[in-house]
């Protein structure tokens, strides 16, 4: 009888400790990747939404599908991830009291990549024109600019579409966050 009571007490204690140590992070949404269930915050932090994750917007529970750029969100028990070679990989937290870089947990070995150095910028605008040769004109609050996209992507882009571009401007010779193109 005493051992059964001890097991129940230990289970309750462990549940309390796990709940108390649940990670809670707050930030502004920049991008949501619904296929990977990843939320990217304005400061670059990325969290995968798991069945145990709780999203809160304006003191109300929210679903990942309802998140939009610019919203403040609190993420409880989200899985910290980073982008490596075009894939989101889990970042394991360091043991308490040990100052070291994040350990990456992945199914296959992933070569190390450098963290980009430079200026991070998020630009929001509206598509004003789409040419058949792949040129897309975008108007922002302060200016306008053109980008060139692959012609196969043109069927998904329409005049009036909202655009969010995340940029990291790096000095020459600095590592880039983009995968190598061939």
Buried (B, 14 or more C-beta within 10 A) or exposed (E): EEEEEEEEEEEEEEEEEEEEEEEEBEBEBBBBBEEBBBBBBBEBBBBBBEEEBBBBBEEEEBEBEEBEBEBEBBBBBBBBBBBBEEEBBBBEEEEEEEEEEEEBEEEEEBEEBEEBEBEBEBBBBBBBEBEEEBEBBBBEEEEEEEEEEEEEEBEEBEEEBEBEEBEBEBEEEEEEBEEEEE
